């Protein structure tokens, strides 16, 4: 290749572009139960962002659901041609995870992955802007699974809603509290003040509060108070508080031990759940709590968590967020798995 791909801007670059950042004023730190509107959000530099989300609001509220999905697939397939860095990451991830597949299989899945990502852009609008009655019409669920999940929630058990980064995650975060019980969402705050404002407002439509993904102390407090907490430990957050365990075809994938750590709180039940996009809505899967979990072995527990994530992904491989560098952290002496990324 002629040169390496640059995926992320530095924080200083983002700060200069936005002229204001949530990190500077502390948004997203600790527990977020609401977010105030500020006139600073109406700065001229933010008008393009407001216009984009206004268009998204109109499209998801005026178009039928199937048209929204079709438009999303078209957009994802179109944009795929312009994001060479992300394509490289997707291709690398697929080859690492499924080394025995052929080029046709990789190419077909890659196309569907980007189509699914395009749909996810519009699903963000659905999750943030649709009323409860409309979004609940898209819920497809096994009644026995749902009944058991509601029974567990009604018992006031300390529940970790264990999931992964499917492209349907925004819909899942909205439907879980509507279908089972409102709780606490774990999220990554945005450096862009307008996006932060909209995502907090949108995600609090069904949830009680949000917790920054780096704020473990607030997560523990939320669990101790008996609120279900949404938790997805499937991304690579570095080697701190992580172990190297197998994930699909990669023998040593850095995986945070947070699921094991949170499950050690007395009375905690780890309940796997995820969403699969289907033709007429979303298949809501919610399993019974993982038995004999946790143990005293954090490595074995973290590997077991990855096995559940693998099960979720294999139910709809094209709907997983393959665009993030799942294997960017390597054991000492192992070269980068993404050598073409800066």
RODOSE-354212 format. One record per residue: residue number from 1; residue in three letters; x, y, z of N, C-alpha, C, CB in turn. Coordinates in pm, whole numbers, plus 50000, padded with zeros to 5 digits. Glycine has a CB too. Layout:
N
NUM;ala;X;Y;Z;X;Y;Z;X;Y;Z;X;Y;Z
...
END
This chain:
342
1;unk;50083;49880;50000;50000;50000;50000;50087;50125;50000;49906;50000;50121
2;unk;50038;50234;49944;50115;50356;49930;50146;50420;50065;50042;50454;49842
3;unk;50057;50414;50159;50078;50474;50289;49983;50415;50390;50060;50624;50282
4;unk;50010;50444;50518;49926;50389;50623;49796;50469;50636;50002;50387;50757
5;unk;49693;50400;50687;49564;50464;50709;49564;50534;50844;49449;50361;50701
6;unk;49504;50652;50850;49483;50722;50975;49335;50716;51009;49533;50871;50967
7;unk;49303;50651;51119;49162;50626;51153;49105;50736;51241;49148;50493;51224
8;unk;49180;50777;51343;49126;50873;51441;49202;51004;51440;49131;50813;51581
9;unk;49129;51111;51461;49192;51240;51488;49235;51243;51634;49095;51358;51455
10;unk;49340;51321;51664;49381;51338;51802;49277;51422;51876;49520;51403;51811
11;unk;49281;51417;52009;49186;51496;52087;49205;51645;52058;49203;51468;52237
12;unk;49331;51688;52043;49356;51830;52016;49297;51871;51881;49507;51858;52019
13;unk;49303;51784;51782;49243;51813;51652;49092;51824;51664;49281;51704;51550
14;unk;49032;51732;51740;48887;51737;51758;48846;51861;51836;48837;51611;51831
15;unk;48925;51896;51935;48897;52015;52015;48898;52140;51928;48998;52030;52129
16;unk;48996;52151;51839;49007;52267;51750;48890;52272;51654;49138;52263;51673
17;unk;48850;52156;51602;48740;52151;51506;48607;52186;51570;48732;52013;51443
18;unk;48586;52145;51694;48457;52165;51758;48448;52298;51835;48428;52051;51853
19;unk;48564;52355;51867;48572;52482;51941;48516;52469;52083;48496;52590;51866
20;unk;48478;52352;52120;48428;52326;52255;48417;52175;52267;48288;52397;52282
21;unk;48443;52122;52381;48432;51977;52397;48368;51945;52530;48570;51910;52386
22;unk;48302;51829;52533;48237;51790;52658;48340;51755;52764;48143;51673;52634
23;unk;48459;51711;52721;48558;51674;52820;48601;51796;52901;48680;51608;52753
24;unk;48605;51910;52837;48648;52033;52904;48552;52072;53016;48659;52146;52804
25;unk;48425;52049;52998;48327;52089;53099;48276;51970;53180;48210;52159;53034
26;unk;48330;51850;53152;48300;51737;53238;48180;51654;53202;48282;51785;53371
27;unk;48117;51679;53089;48003;51594;53050;48048;51450;53034;47939;51646;52920
28;unk;47965;51360;53073;47994;51219;53053;48075;51157;53165;48067;51202;52925
29;unk;48123;51235;53262;48199;51178;53372;48104;51136;53483;48304;51279;53424
30;unk;48126;51017;53537;48041;50968;53645;47905;50930;53595;48029;51071;53753
31;unk;47804;50951;53676;47667;50916;53643;47598;51036;53579;47589;50869;53768
32;unk;47535;51015;53464;47463;51120;53394;47315;51089;53398;47513;51135;53247
33;unk;47239;51170;53470;47094;51150;53480;47016;51250;53395;47050;51162;53626
34;unk;47087;51338;53331;47024;51438;53245;47133;51528;53189;46918;51522;53323
35;unk;47095;51611;53095;47193;51701;53036;47123;51832;53001;47260;51638;52911
36;unk;47176;51943;53046;47109;52072;53021;47135;52122;52881;47155;52175;53122
37;unk;47038;52197;52831;47060;52265;52702;47130;52397;52729;46924;52288;52626
38;unk;47227;52427;52646;47303;52551;52660;47301;52626;52528;47447;52523;52705
39;unk;47296;52758;52537;47299;52839;52416;47430;52821;52338;47280;52986;52452
40;unk;47533;52774;52406;47660;52750;52337;47647;52639;52232;47770;52713;52438
41;unk;47542;52557;52245;47518;52451;52147;47470;52508;52013;47416;52351;52200
42;unk;47435;52634;52011;47386;52698;51889;47493;52780;51818;47269;52787;51922
43;unk;47617;52757;51854;47726;52826;51783;47720;52796;51635;47863;52786;51841
44;unk;47757;52890;51550;47755;52866;51404;47831;52741;51362;47813;52986;51332
45;unk;47938;52707;51434;48017;52590;51396;47941;52459;51418;48147;52587;51475
46;unk;47830;52464;51494;47753;52344;51521;47628;52332;51433;47712;52342;51666
47;unk;47601;52432;51350;47477;52431;51273;47470;52314;51176;47463;52562;51197
48;unk;47584;52274;51120;47585;52159;51030;47545;52031;51100;47722;52142;50969
49;unk;47588;52017;51224;47551;51898;51302;47401;51899;51332;47631;51892;51434
50;unk;47348;52016;51372;47203;52026;51397;47123;51995;51271;47168;52166;51449
51;unk;47170;52044;51156;47099;52019;51030;47099;51870;50997;47164;52100;50915
52;unk;47212;51803;51021;47222;51659;50992;47125;51579;51078;47365;51610;51015
53;unk;47117;51611;51206;47028;51537;51295;46882;51574;51272;47066;51561;51441
54;unk;46857;51696;51228;46719;51733;51191;46673;51651;51071;46709;51884;51160
55;unk;46761;51635;50973;46729;51551;50857;46706;51408;50900;46841;51558;50753
56;unk;46791;51356;50989;46773;51219;51039;46639;51204;51110;46887;51181;51135
57;unk;46604;51303;51191;46476;51301;51262;46359;51293;51164;46461;51426;51352
58;unk;46364;51374;51060;46255;51376;50963;46246;51244;50886;46273;51493;50865
59;unk;46360;51191;50846;46359;51067;50767;46303;50950;50847;46500;51035;50720
60;unk;46348;50933;50972;46303;50816;51048;46158;50830;51093;46392;50794;51170
61;unk;46109;50952;51101;45970;50970;51144;45871;50974;51029;45959;51097;51224
62;unk;45919;51003;50908;45828;51014;50794;45828;50889;50706;45864;51135;50711
63;unk;45938;50817;50704;45948;50700;50616;45901;50573;50685;46092;50683;50568
64;unk;45842;50479;50610;45810;50347;50667;45938;50274;50706;45728;50261;50565
65;unk;45926;50180;50799;46044;50112;50851;46124;50044;50741;46003;50009;50956
66;unk;46058;49974;50649;46132;49902;50544;46207;49998;50453;46036;49816;50461
67;unk;46151;50115;50429;46222;50216;50349;46345;50266;50422;46128;50333;50315
68;unk;46333;50281;50553;46448;50325;50633;46561;50224;50622;46407;50345;50781
69;unk;46528;50095;50635;46629;49990;50626;46691;49988;50486;46567;49852;50659
70;unk;46607;49999;50382;46659;49999;50246;46750;50117;50220;46545;50002;50147
71;unk;46713;50234;50270;46796;50352;50254;46929;50335;50327;46723;50477;50306
72;unk;46924;50275;50446;47046;50252;50522;47141;50158;50452;47012;50197;50658
73;unk;47087;50050;50394;47173;49957;50320;47238;50024;50200;47092;49836;50274
74;unk;47160;50105;50130;47216;50177;50014;47327;50271;50058;47106;50257;49942
75;unk;47301;50347;50166;47401;50443;50213;47528;50371;50258;47344;50527;50329
76;unk;47512;50259;50332;47629;50185;50378;47711;50130;50263;47587;50073;50468
77;unk;47643;50075;50163;47713;50023;50047;47783;50132;49967;47618;49949;49958
78;unk;47721;50250;49961;47781;50362;49889;47904;50414;49962;47677;50475;49872
79;unk;47892;50436;50093;48003;50493;50170;48120;50396;50183;47956;50534;50308
80;unk;48093;50269;50166;48197;50168;50177;48315;50197;50084;48139;50031;50144
81;unk;48287;50259;49972;48392;50286;49873;48488;50396;49917;48329;50323;49741
82;unk;48451;50474;50020;48530;50590;50057;48601;50576;50192;48442;50710;50060
83;unk;48586;50462;50258;48645;50444;50391;48745;50328;50386;48535;50417;50499
84;unk;48854;50351;50316;48951;50244;50293;49013;50193;50424;49061;50293;50200
85;unk;49034;50285;50518;49091;50243;50646;49000;50147;50720;49119;50363;50732
86;unk;48870;50179;50724;48775;50092;50793;48759;49959;50719;48637;50162;50806
87;unk;48765;49963;50588;48758;49839;50511;48878;49750;50544;48753;49869;50358
88;unk;48992;49810;50557;49112;49735;50592;49095;49667;50728;49236;49826;50594
89;unk;49038;49740;50825;49016;49683;50957;48917;49568;50951;48966;49791;51054
90;unk;48807;49587;50879;48707;49480;50865;48770;49357;50801;48587;49529;50782
91;unk;48840;49376;50693;48903;49263;50623;49002;49192;50714;48974;49311;50496
92;unk;49081;49268;50789;49178;49207;50880;49109;49129;50990;49269;49315;50941
93;unk;49006;49187;51049;48933;49118;51156;48872;48987;51107;48823;49208;51210
94;unk;48811;48990;50990;48747;48869;50938;48850;48759;50912;48671;48901;50809
95;unk;48964;48796;50857;49067;48696;50827;49130;48641;50954;49175;48756;50737
96;unk;49141;48725;51057;49193;48677;51186;49095;48583;51255;49225;48795;51277
97;unk;48967;48618;51250;48866;48540;51321;48825;48414;51248;48744;48625;51346
98;unk;48822;48421;51115;48776;48308;51034;48881;48275;50927;48637;48339;50968
99;unk;48995;48223;50969;49106;48205;50875;49084;48098;50768;49229;48171;50951
100;unk;48981;48015;50784;48960;47905;50690;48863;47939;50577;48909;47783;50765
101;unk;48815;48064;50572;48718;48101;50469;48789;48147;50341;48626;48213;50520
102;unk;48713;48148;50229;48773;48190;50103;48742;48337;50073;48723;48101;49988
103;unk;48805;48390;49967;48792;48532;49935;48648;48573;49906;48879;48566;49817
104;unk;48571;48486;49843;48432;48519;49812;48351;48536;49939;48369;48409;49723
105;unk;48376;48449;50037;48304;48458;50164;48337;48590;50233;48339;48338;50257
106;unk;48467;48625;50237;48507;48751;50299;48442;48871;50229;48660;48766;50294
107;unk;48446;48872;50097;48394;48987;50021;48244;49003;50041;48425;48970;49873
108;unk;48170;48891;50040;48025;48897;50059;47989;48948;50198;47963;48759;50035
109;unk;48059;48897;50299;48030;48939;50436;48069;49084;50457;48102;48849;50537
110;unk;48181;49126;50400;48224;49265;50414;48118;49360;50359;48357;49287;50341
111;unk;48062;49328;50244;47958;49413;50185;47838;49423;50277;47915;49359;50047
112;unk;47795;49309;50332;47678;49310;50420;47706;49380;50552;47631;49168;50447
113;unk;47831;49376;50597;47870;49448;50719;47853;49598;50701;48015;49415;50757
114;unk;47897;49650;50588;47885;49794;50565;47739;49833;50540;47972;49836;50445
115;unk;47663;49747;50477;47520;49774;50462;47453;49781;50599;47453;49667;50375
116;unk;47489;49689;50686;47432;49688;50821;47472;49813;50898;47476;49564;50896
117;unk;47597;49857;50879;47642;49980;50946;47563;50101;50896;47792;50002;50923
118;unk;47528;50101;50767;47445;50209;50713;47307;50210;50777;47433;50195;50562
119;unk;47249;50091;50795;47120;50083;50862;47131;50134;51005;47067;49938;50859
120;unk;47244;50102;51069;47263;50143;51209;47259;50295;51226;47396;50088;51261
121;unk;47303;50370;51124;47295;50516;51132;47150;50561;51150;47356;50580;51005
122;unk;47060;50498;51075;46918;50534;51086;46855;50474;51212;46842;50486;50962
123;unk;46906;50360;51256;46855;50301;51381;46887;50388;51500;46913;50161;51401
124;unk;46996;50465;51491;47024;50562;51597;46909;50662;51606;47158;50634;51571
125;unk;46862;50709;51491;46747;50801;51490;46621;50735;51543;46723;50854;51350
126;unk;46599;50609;51506;46482;50535;51557;46489;50527;51709;46475;50393;51495
127;unk;46606;50488;51761;46621;50471;51905;46606;50602;51981;46755;50409;51936
128;unk;46655;50710;51924;46655;50838;51995;46526;50918;51976;46771;50921;51949
129;unk;46457;50896;51862;46347;50987;51828;46209;50921;51820;46377;51051;51697
130;unk;46201;50790;51812;46069;50727;51804;46000;50722;51940;46081;50586;51746
131;unk;45867;50735;51942;45794;50715;52068;45793;50567;52108;45649;50767;52056
132;unk;45764;50541;52234;45766;50403;52285;45675;50310;52205;45725;50400;52431
133;unk;45553;50355;52178;45455;50266;52115;45501;50221;51977;45319;50336;52104
134;unk;45571;50308;51906;45612;50272;51770;45730;50176;51771;45648;50397;51691
135;unk;45828;50200;51859;45945;50114;51860;45911;49976;51917;46057;50178;51942
136;unk;45814;49970;52009;45775;49841;52066;45708;49751;51963;45682;49861;52185
137;unk;45654;49810;51858;45592;49730;51751;45696;49650;51673;45515;49820;51656
138;unk;45823;49687;51684;45929;49616;51613;45988;49501;51696;46039;49712;51575
139;unk;45940;49485;51818;45995;49383;51908;45945;49245;51871;45959;49415;52053
140;unk;46037;49154;51845;46006;49012;51820;46078;48933;51928;46049;48967;51673
141;unk;46005;48861;52011;46068;48795;52125;45997;48664;52158;46068;48888;52247
142;unk;46075;48568;52204;46020;48444;52255;45954;48473;52390;46131;48333;52269
143;unk;45827;48442;52401;45751;48478;52521;45805;48410;52646;45605;48443;52504
144;unk;45856;48288;52633;45911;48220;52750;46040;48287;52796;45938;48072;52718
145;unk;46126;48324;52701;46248;48396;52738;46214;48527;52808;46335;48424;52614
146;unk;46118;48600;52752;46081;48729;52809;46020;48713;52948;45983;48801;52717
147;unk;45935;48612;52966;45871;48589;53095;45975;48559;53204;45771;48473;53085
148;unk;46075;48478;53170;46180;48446;53267;46263;48568;53300;46270;48334;53213
149;unk;46291;48651;53199;46369;48773;53222;46292;48871;53310;46405;48838;53088
150;unk;46162;48884;53285;46081;48973;53369;46072;48922;53512;45940;48988;53310
151;unk;46063;48791;53526;46057;48733;53661;46185;48761;53738;46032;48580;53653
152;unk;46298;48749;53669;46427;48779;53732;46434;48926;53772;46544;48744;53638
153;unk;46390;49015;53683;46394;49159;53711;46302;49194;53827;46355;49239;53587
154;unk;46187;49128;53835;46091;49156;53942;46141;49108;54078;45958;49089;53911
155;unk;46237;49016;54077;46292;48965;54203;46393;49061;54265;46358;48830;54181
156;unk;46417;49172;54196;46514;49273;54240;46657;49217;54246;46475;49326;54377
157;unk;46684;49117;54162;46820;49067;54150;46910;49175;54090;46824;48938;54064
158;unk;47036;49168;54122;47133;49260;54065;47175;49205;53929;47258;49279;54159
159;unk;47129;49271;53822;47143;49216;53688;47246;49293;53607;47009;49217;53616
160;unk;47338;49220;53547;47424;49276;53444;47370;49229;53310;47574;49233;53464
161;unk;47319;49321;53230;47270;49287;53096;47391;49280;53004;47164;49393;53045
162;unk;47440;49160;52989;47566;49133;52920;47541;49120;52770;47632;49003;52975
163;unk;47604;49208;52692;47582;49209;52549;47712;49239;52476;47474;49312;52512
164;unk;47704;49269;52348;47824;49304;52271;47788;49413;52170;47883;49178;52198
165;unk;47886;49460;52097;47866;49573;52007;47814;49529;51871;47997;49650;51989
166;unk;47690;49485;51870;47621;49464;51743;47582;49602;51688;47495;49370;51761
167;unk;47559;49610;51559;47518;49739;51502;47377;49777;51547;47525;49733;51348
168;unk;47305;49684;51606;47171;49711;51659;47174;49757;51805;47084;49586;51647
169;unk;47292;49793;51856;47303;49819;51998;47218;49936;52046;47446;49845;52033
170;unk;47199;50040;51961;47116;50153;52004;46970;50108;52022;47124;50269;51901
171;unk;46922;50025;51930;46786;49973;51944;46777;49884;52068;46744;49893;51817
172;unk;46879;49801;52090;46879;49713;52207;46877;49791;52337;47000;49623;52204
173;unk;46955;49900;52342;46959;49982;52463;46824;50048;52490;47067;50087;52451
174;unk;46746;50071;52385;46613;50132;52401;46508;50025;52436;46571;50206;52272
175;unk;46519;49906;52375;46416;49805;52393;46429;49727;52524;46419;49709;52279
176;unk;46552;49707;52573;46567;49630;52697;46488;49691;52812;46716;49620;52735
177;unk;46505;49822;52840;46426;49879;52950;46276;49881;52923;46472;50019;52978
178;unk;46235;49891;52796;46093;49890;52765;46033;49751;52782;46069;49940;52622
179;unk;46112;49649;52749;46061;49512;52753;46077;49446;52890;46131;49428;52649
180;unk;46181;49486;52964;46211;49416;53089;46209;49510;53209;46346;49348;53079
181;unk;46308;49600;53217;46315;49690;53333;46414;49802;53303;46356;49612;53461
182;unk;46378;49927;53332;46473;50037;53311;46597;50018;53397;46406;50172;53344
183;unk;46710;50063;53345;46835;50046;53418;46936;50152;53382;46892;49909;53392
184;unk;47063;50114;53387;47174;50205;53366;47250;50164;53241;47268;50208;53490
185;unk;47276;50260;53154;47354;50232;53033;47499;50272;53052;47295;50305;52913
186;unk;47590;50191;53002;47732;50226;53002;47765;50279;52864;47823;50102;53039
187;unk;47828;50396;52857;47847;50457;52726;47979;50533;52718;47731;50550;52694
188;unk;48016;50564;52596;48135;50647;52571;48087;50786;52535;48224;50586;52457
189;unk;48124;50884;52615;48079;51020;52588;48146;51074;52462;48110;51112;52709
190;unk;48080;51167;52398;48131;51227;52275;48204;51357;52304;48017;51251;52176
191;unk;48310;51381;52229;48381;51509;52240;48302;51623;52177;48518;51498;52175
192;unk;48205;51591;52094;48126;51694;52027;48005;51728;52114;48080;51647;51884
193;unk;47993;51852;52161;47886;51887;52255;47745;51860;52204;47898;52031;52290
194;unk;47718;51886;52076;47583;51863;52023;47552;51714;52019;47570;51925;51882
195;unk;47647;51634;51972;47625;51489;51968;47610;51434;52109;47741;51419;51896
196;unk;47689;51485;52203;47676;51441;52341;47538;51474;52396;47784;51505;52429
197;unk;47491;51595;52369;47358;51636;52416;47250;51544;52360;47330;51782;52376
198;unk;47257;51517;52230;47153;51437;52165;47158;51292;52208;47165;51446;52015
199;unk;47280;51238;52224;47286;51097;52261;47243;51075;52406;47427;51044;52241
200;unk;47276;51169;52494;47230;51154;52632;47078;51166;52639;47296;51260;52723
201;unk;47022;51266;52571;46876;51282;52569;46810;51158;52509;46835;51407;52488
202;unk;46868;51106;52400;46809;50990;52334;46817;50865;52418;46874;50967;52203
203;unk;46932;50841;52479;46950;50717;52555;46880;50720;52690;47097;50691;52576
204;unk;46846;50839;52738;46772;50847;52864;46621;50842;52843;46809;50975;52937
205;unk;46576;50821;52720;46432;50808;52697;46378;50685;52768;46402;50799;52547
206;unk;46459;50581;52779;46415;50458;52844;46499;50422;52966;46417;50345;52746
207;unk;46623;50469;52971;46712;50435;53082;46704;50538;53193;46855;50423;53033
208;unk;46745;50495;53313;46741;50583;53429;46861;50677;53432;46736;50500;53557
209;unk;46975;50627;53386;47097;50708;53389;47200;50642;53298;47152;50723;53534
210;unk;47308;50716;53272;47420;50665;53195;47546;50674;53279;47437;50743;53061
211;unk;47637;50579;53257;47764;50577;53328;47876;50574;53226;47773;50456;53426
212;unk;47975;50659;53244;48089;50658;53156;48159;50522;53163;48187;50771;53191
213;unk;48202;50471;53050;48258;50336;53042;48386;50320;53123;48286;50300;52898
214;unk;48453;50433;53158;48575;50426;53237;48549;50443;53386;48673;50532;53189
215;unk;48424;50468;53423;48391;50495;53562;48341;50368;53631;48283;50607;53572
216;unk;48435;50282;53670;48400;50153;53730;48331;50172;53865;48527;50066;53748
217;unk;48372;50272;53939;48312;50294;54071;48161;50321;54060;48382;50413;54141
218;unk;48121;50401;53960;47979;50427;53942;47905;50304;53894;47959;50541;53843
219;unk;47970;50221;53813;47908;50095;53771;47878;50007;53892;48000;50019;53672
220;unk;47976;49998;53981;47958;49915;54102;47844;49969;54187;48089;49910;54185
221;unk;47838;50102;54202;47730;50162;54281;47594;50133;54220;47751;50313;54294
222;unk;47587;50139;54086;47460;50112;54018;47416;49968;54041;47472;50140;53867
223;unk;47511;49875;54030;47479;49733;54052;47434;49712;54196;47601;49644;54020
224;unk;47504;49774;54290;47470;49758;54432;47330;49807;54463;47572;49832;54519
225;unk;47284;49909;54391;47150;49963;54413;47041;49880;54346;47143;50105;54363
226;unk;47079;49778;54271;46980;49689;54212;46929;49730;54076;46867;49676;54303
227;unk;47000;49823;54009;46958;49864;53876;47023;49772;53771;46994;50012;53849
228;unk;46948;49721;53675;47013;49649;53565;47112;49742;53496;46909;49596;53464
229;unk;47229;49689;53464;47330;49771;53399;47374;49705;53269;47450;49793;53492
230;unk;47369;49782;53161;47409;49736;53027;47559;49733;53021;47350;49827;52914
231;unk;47617;49618;52981;47762;49607;52981;47809;49524;52863;47811;49547;53113
232;unk;47901;49580;52784;47955;49512;52666;48107;49514;52672;47904;49579;52533
233;unk;48170;49403;52712;48315;49400;52731;48392;49346;52612;48348;49318;52850
234;unk;48337;49358;52492;48395;49289;52376;48493;49373;52295;48286;49244;52286
235;unk;48513;49500;52330;48609;49581;52256;48745;49580;52325;48558;49725;52242
236;unk;48848;49620;52250;48984;49623;52302;49008;49759;52367;49088;49597;52189
237;unk;49013;49760;52501;49035;49883;52575;49178;49894;52628;48937;49893;52690
238;unk;49269;49816;52570;49407;49817;52617;49434;49701;52711;49438;49948;52686
239;unk;49554;49698;52764;49596;49585;52847;49572;49606;52996;49742;49557;52825
240;unk;49537;49727;53034;49506;49752;53176;49375;49682;53212;49496;49906;53205
241;unk;49374;49609;53320;49256;49534;53365;49206;49440;53256;49143;49631;53408
242;unk;49298;49379;53185;49262;49288;53076;49353;49166;53079;49270;49359;52939
243;unk;49307;49059;53019;49388;48939;53002;49381;48897;52856;49338;48824;53097
244;unk;49476;48817;52814;49478;48767;52677;49414;48628;52675;49623;48764;52621
245;unk;49300;48619;52608;49226;48493;52599;49178;48475;52454;49105;48490;52698
246;unk;49141;48354;52416;49097;48331;52278;48967;48404;52244;49079;48183;52255
247;unk;48960;48446;52118;48838;48504;52063;48834;48465;51916;48833;48662;52082
248;unk;48741;48377;51880;48737;48319;51746;48875;48263;51712;48691;48424;51640
249;unk;48934;48305;51598;49060;48247;51553;49184;48308;51614;49070;48258;51408
250;unk;49169;48403;51704;49284;48470;51768;49303;48411;51908;49263;48626;51774
251;unk;49417;48350;51931;49441;48283;52059;49462;48380;52174;49560;48193;52048
252;unk;49518;48498;52143;49549;48594;52248;49487;48730;52214;49702;48608;52265
253;unk;49361;48746;52254;49288;48870;52231;49272;48942;52365;49149;48843;52165
254;unk;49321;49065;52372;49309;49142;52496;49161;49164;52527;49384;49277;52485
255;unk;49118;49121;52644;48977;49130;52684;48969;49178;52828;48905;48993;52667
256;unk;48892;49282;52852;48880;49335;52988;48815;49232;53079;48798;49467;52988
257;unk;48856;49235;53204;48802;49140;53303;48682;49197;53377;48910;49102;53403
258;unk;48624;49305;53324;48515;49374;53393;48395;49286;53422;48471;49489;53313
259;unk;48361;49194;53332;48246;49107;53355;48269;49021;53478;48217;49019;53231
260;unk;48387;48962;53487;48424;48882;53605;48422;48968;53730;48564;48819;53586
261;unk;48479;49089;53722;48490;49175;53840;48352;49219;53890;48575;49298;53807
262;unk;48265;49264;53799;48131;49308;53841;48048;49192;53893;48060;49375;53724
263;unk;48066;49074;53835;47987;48958;53876;48024;48910;54015;48005;48845;53778
264;unk;48138;48954;54066;48180;48913;54201;48102;48985;54310;48328;48939;54220
265;unk;48028;49089;54273;47942;49157;54370;47832;49061;54414;47881;49288;54310
266;unk;47806;49056;54540;47711;48960;54595;47572;48975;54531;47701;48977;54747
267;unk;47516;48863;54486;47381;48863;54432;47368;48898;54286;47299;48955;54509
268;unk;47481;48918;54217;47476;48959;54076;47444;48839;53987;47610;49022;54034
269;unk;47358;48864;53888;47326;48767;53785;47369;48826;53651;47173;48731;53785
270;unk;47446;48750;53575;47492;48794;53444;47400;48736;53338;47639;48751;53418
271;unk;47323;48822;53273;47217;48780;53180;47253;48822;53037;47080;48841;53222
272;unk;47292;48727;52952;47324;48762;52813;47199;48806;52736;47389;48644;52743
273;unk;47214;48913;52658;47106;48957;52571;47164;49027;52450;47006;49049;52647
274;unk;47093;49019;52339;47134;49090;52217;47016;49097;52121;47255;49021;52150
275;unk;47031;49177;52017;46926;49197;51917;46976;49158;51779;46878;49344;51918
276;unk;46888;49097;51701;46917;49063;51563;46814;49131;51474;46918;48909;51541
277;unk;46860;49205;51377;46770;49272;51283;46710;49170;51188;46844;49384;51204
278;unk;46577;49165;51179;46508;49078;51085;46424;49162;50990;46419;48975;51160
279;unk;46350;49098;50902;46278;49168;50798;46176;49267;50853;46209;49069;50708
280;unk;46106;49228;50957;45996;49310;51008;46020;49364;51148;45869;49230;51007
281;unk;46144;49358;51194;46170;49409;51328;46299;49352;51385;46054;49377;51420
282;unk;46301;49335;51517;46422;49296;51587;46396;49176;51676;46478;49412;51668
283;unk;46472;49070;51652;46464;48950;51734;46539;48978;51864;46523;48826;51660
284;unk;46469;48982;51973;46524;49013;52105;46558;48882;52175;46423;49098;52191
285;unk;46687;48856;52193;46731;48734;52261;46776;48769;52402;46846;48666;52182
286;unk;46717;48703;52498;46758;48722;52638;46763;48584;52702;46659;48819;52715
287;unk;46882;48544;52742;46904;48411;52794;46893;48410;52947;47042;48358;52751
288;unk;46889;48290;53002;46893;48279;53148;47031;48317;53198;46854;48136;53194
289;unk;47042;48363;53322;47174;48402;53374;47276;48289;53361;47162;48444;53521
290;unk;47400;48327;53339;47507;48228;53326;47525;48155;53459;47640;48296;53282
291;unk;47523;48023;53453;47534;47946;53577;47680;47933;53620;47471;47807;53559
292;unk;47699;47917;53751;47832;47901;53810;47928;48012;53764;47890;47765;53774
293;unk;47880;48134;53772;47960;48248;53729;47941;48361;53828;47920;48294;53586
294;unk;48050;48421;53877;48189;48396;53839;48252;48286;53923;48271;48523;53853
295;unk;48374;48250;53885;48455;48160;53965;48572;48241;54020;48506;48038;53881
296;unk;48670;48174;54077;48789;48243;54127;48893;48264;54017;48851;48166;54242
297;unk;48864;48216;53898;48959;48222;53788;48915;48329;53688;48972;48084;53718
298;unk;48975;48448;53694;48932;48557;53607;48963;48528;53460;49000;48687;53649
299;unk;49069;48452;53434;49104;48420;53296;48998;48327;53236;49244;48354;53289
300;unk;48961;48223;53312;48859;48129;53263;48725;48199;53247;48845;48010;53359
301;unk;48690;48288;53339;48563;48360;53330;48561;48454;53210;48536;48438;53458
302;unk;48673;48521;53185;48680;48612;53071;48671;48535;52940;48809;48695;53076
303;unk;48737;48421;52935;48725;48335;52816;48581;48289;52797;48819;48213;52826
304;unk;48514;48255;52906;48375;48211;52896;48285;48324;52847;48325;48159;53032
305;unk;48314;48446;52891;48239;48560;52840;48257;48576;52691;48281;48687;52911
306;unk;48380;48557;52642;48405;48565;52498;48328;48459;52421;48554;48552;52470
307;unk;48311;48342;52481;48235;48237;52413;48090;48279;52393;48242;48105;52494
308;unk;48034;48349;52492;47897;48400;52475;47892;48508;52367;47843;48455;52609
309;unk;47994;48593;52364;48000;48696;52259;48009;48631;52122;48120;48791;52282
310;unk;48088;48526;52110;48098;48453;51983;47961;48399;51941;48199;48338;51995
311;unk;47886;48347;52038;47752;48295;52008;47661;48407;51956;47689;48231;52134
312;unk;47668;48524;52018;47588;48637;51973;47625;48676;51830;47607;48757;52067
313;unk;47754;48686;51803;47800;48729;51671;47761;48629;51564;47951;48749;51672
314;unk;47777;48500;51592;47749;48397;51491;47601;48391;51454;47795;48261;51541
315;unk;47514;48445;51540;47371;48447;51507;47342;48546;51394;47288;48482;51631
316;unk;47431;48643;51373;47416;48741;51264;47551;48808;51242;47304;48849;51297
317;unk;47646;48740;51178;47783;48792;51166;47792;48929;51099;47867;48696;51089
318;unk;47702;48958;51007;47708;49086;50936;47662;49202;51023;47623;49079;50811
319;unk;47600;49172;51138;47548;49278;51224;47639;49310;51342;47413;49240;51274
320;unk;47761;49255;51340;47858;49290;51443;47941;49409;51398;47950;49169;51476
321;unk;47992;49485;51493;48070;49605;51463;48216;49566;51438;48060;49708;51580
322;unk;48241;49510;51321;48374;49464;51285;48469;49580;51254;48367;49371;51167
323;unk;48421;49703;51255;48502;49816;51213;48596;49867;51321;48414;49927;51168
324;unk;48585;49816;51441;48679;49859;51544;48796;49760;51551;48609;49871;51682
325;unk;48910;49808;51596;49030;49724;51602;49024;49635;51726;49158;49812;51604
326;unk;48956;49526;51712;48936;49434;51825;49068;49377;51876;48844;49321;51784
327;unk;49171;49373;51793;49295;49307;51830;49415;49402;51826;49321;49188;51739
328;unk;49392;49529;51860;49500;49627;51851;49605;49608;51960;49443;49767;51858
329;unk;49565;49553;52076;49662;49527;52184;49719;49387;52167;49595;49543;52323
330;unk;49850;49379;52166;49917;49251;52142;50004;49214;52262;50002;49257;52014
331;unk;50024;49086;52285;50120;49044;52388;50260;49090;52352;50118;48889;52406
332;unk;50344;49100;52450;50481;49144;52427;50548;49054;52324;50561;49145;52558
333;unk;50611;49117;52226;50681;49041;52124;50599;49007;52002;50732;48918;52182
334;unk;50467;49032;52007;50379;49004;51893;50363;49131;51811;50240;48950;51941
335;unk;50390;49126;51680;50378;49248;51598;50233;49293;51583;50438;49225;51459
336;unk;50214;49418;51542;50080;49473;51524;49999;49388;51427;50087;49618;51475
337;unk;49875;49367;51460;49786;49294;51370;49726;49385;51264;49676;49227;51449
338;unk;49749;49516;51280;49701;49614;51182;49819;49700;51137;49586;49703;51243
339;unk;49913;49642;51069;50037;49716;51034;50015;49834;50941;50135;49622;50971
340;unk;49901;49840;50872;49876;49950;50779;49801;50067;50844;49798;49900;50660
341;unk;49780;50060;50977;49712;50168;51049;49815;50245;51130;49600;50112;51140
342;unk;49809;50377;51121;49903;50460;51200;49876;50443;51349;49890;50610;51160
END
